Amino acid sequence: MSPFARIREDILAARTHDPAARGAVEVFLVYSGLHAVWWYRLAHALWRRGLRFLPRAISQLTRFFTGIEIHPGARIGRRLFIDHGMGVVIGETAVLGDDVHLYHQVTLGGTGHARGKRHPTIGDRVIVGAGAKVLGDIELGHDCAVGSNAVVVHSAPPWSTLVGIPAEARPRRGAPLAAAAPSGEGIPEQPDQADFYMI
Ligand SMILES: CC(C)(COP(=O)(O)OP(=O)(O)OC[C@H]1O[C@@H](n2cnc3c(N)ncnc32)[C@H](O)[C@@H]1OP(=O)(O)O)[C@@H](O)C(=O)NCCC(=O)NCCS
């Protein structure tokens, strides 16, 4: 998929998620959540080619302009929408599926100074409310909803709602019956690289 097609679907996703979005041109020009994702894609492509300083510099410059810090090593699916954006941090080993929706002040971070995979893996269509922290090498299944200001430190099956500190998982309202069964299925797989790394 060409970078322009990706931008087009990002704009469409923003207009779908945000009732305040009025037109494609406005979204393209003023949605800093999208700007951060687009610069991340460039930084990530460079990161994958083995560069280190330049991608980090792009990431920090993007943070300066948008308030959103996405480590170039993070692996992010299609149509990520970061609403409002200010204060969002996505760590180096975080993995996000498709159609993830993050609000401002969300941290997808580590819990300490561990090395290796230390940030969360987030399934498709997960929504993470404003101020929520999702910490450590944990996995949130597809279609989970994390309440605003929750602190999530344990994995959760698909279609869970997670609220509170520490967050407790409960079946999400409207979950399909199959998802409510505690089968452990639906924990996100590692994303398909072909989908994830193109800019
Ligand atoms: C969690 C959320 C996604 C709703 O998910 P849901 O699956 O529809 O959950 P429900 O509305 O059924 O709520 C489930 C329970 O969690 C509680 N709850 C919901 N959000 C909560 C939160 N942020 N903190 C604590 N409890 C919360 C509800 O009161 C309800 O409790 P009850 O069953 O005892 O009545 C939503 O409440 C939320 O926090 N969204 C983020 C919105 C946001 O950040 N907006 C910023 C706009 S600028």
The ligand as a MOL file (V3000), in Angstrom:
LIG
                    3D

  0  0  0     0  0            999 V3000
M  V30 BEGIN CTAB
M  V30 COUNTS 48 50 0 0 0
M  V30 BEGIN ATOM
M  V30 1 C -13.9540 2.2980 30.0000 0
M  V30 2 C -14.7690 2.9750 28.8990 0
M  V30 3 C -14.0220 2.7860 27.5660 0
M  V30 4 C -16.1380 2.3540 28.8140 0
M  V30 5 O -16.0440 1.0150 28.4660 0
M  V30 6 P -17.3210 0.0600 28.5550 0
M  V30 7 O -16.8730 -1.3070 28.2430 0
M  V30 8 O -18.4320 0.6440 27.7360 0
M  V30 9 O -17.6470 0.1270 30.1010 0
M  V30 10 P -18.9640 0.5700 30.8430 0
M  V30 11 O -19.3700 1.9640 30.4570 0
M  V30 12 O -19.9370 -0.5500 30.6990 0
M  V30 13 O -18.4410 0.6280 32.3210 0
M  V30 14 C -18.0660 -0.5290 33.0010 0
M  V30 15 C -17.8670 -0.1340 34.4540 0
M  V30 16 O -16.6500 0.5980 34.5750 0
M  V30 17 C -16.8890 1.8590 35.2060 0
M  V30 18 N -16.0080 2.8140 34.5600 0
M  V30 19 C -16.0500 3.2240 33.2840 0
M  V30 20 N -15.0230 4.0420 33.0340 0
M  V30 21 C -14.3050 4.1350 34.1740 0
M  V30 22 C -13.1180 4.8110 34.5340 0
M  V30 23 N -12.4570 5.5490 33.6470 0
M  V30 24 N -12.6530 4.6690 35.8020 0
M  V30 25 C -13.3050 3.8960 36.6980 0
M  V30 26 N -14.4420 3.2180 36.4070 0
M  V30 27 C -14.9310 3.3530 35.1610 0
M  V30 28 C -18.3640 2.1330 34.9590 0
M  V30 29 O -18.8810 2.9990 35.9370 0
M  V30 30 C -18.9540 0.7560 35.0500 0
M  V30 31 O -19.0410 0.3980 36.4130 0
M  V30 32 P -20.3650 -0.3600 36.9700 0
M  V30 33 O -20.4910 -1.6120 36.1320 0
M  V30 34 O -20.0200 -0.6240 38.3980 0
M  V30 35 O -21.4730 0.5900 36.7380 0
M  V30 36 C -15.0140 4.4500 29.1640 0
M  V30 37 O -15.6570 4.6090 30.3940 0
M  V30 38 C -13.7580 5.2860 29.1500 0
M  V30 39 O -13.1160 5.5020 30.1630 0
M  V30 40 N -13.4360 5.7770 27.9360 0
M  V30 41 C -12.3410 6.6700 27.6980 0
M  V30 42 C -12.9070 8.0060 27.3570 0
M  V30 43 C -11.8750 9.1060 27.3630 0
M  V30 44 O -10.7320 8.9570 27.7160 0
M  V30 45 N -12.3170 10.2270 26.8890 0
M  V30 46 C -11.4990 11.3720 26.7360 0
M  V30 47 C -12.2540 12.3440 25.8660 0
M  V30 48 S -11.3760 13.8160 25.6600 0
M  V30 END ATOM
M  V30 BEGIN BOND
M  V30 1 1 1 2
M  V30 2 1 2 3
M  V30 3 1 2 4
M  V30 4 1 2 36
M  V30 5 1 4 5
M  V30 6 1 5 6
M  V30 7 2 6 7
M  V30 8 1 6 8
M  V30 9 1 6 9
M  V30 10 1 9 10
M  V30 11 2 10 11
M  V30 12 1 10 12
M  V30 13 1 10 13
M  V30 14 1 13 14
M  V30 15 1 14 15
M  V30 16 1 15 16
M  V30 17 1 15 30
M  V30 18 1 16 17
M  V30 19 1 17 18
M  V30 20 1 17 28
M  V30 21 1 18 19
M  V30 22 1 18 27
M  V30 23 2 19 20
M  V30 24 1 20 21
M  V30 25 1 21 22
M  V30 26 2 21 27
M  V30 27 1 22 23
M  V30 28 2 22 24
M  V30 29 1 24 25
M  V30 30 2 25 26
M  V30 31 1 26 27
M  V30 32 1 28 29
M  V30 33 1 28 30
M  V30 34 1 30 31
M  V30 35 1 31 32
M  V30 36 2 32 33
M  V30 37 1 32 34
M  V30 38 1 32 35
M  V30 39 1 36 37
M  V30 40 1 36 38
M  V30 41 2 38 39
M  V30 42 1 38 40
M  V30 43 1 40 41
M  V30 44 1 41 42
M  V30 45 1 42 43
M  V30 46 2 43 44
M  V30 47 1 43 45
M  V30 48 1 45 46
M  V30 49 1 46 47
M  V30 50 1 47 48
M  V30 END BOND
M  V30 END CTAB
M  END
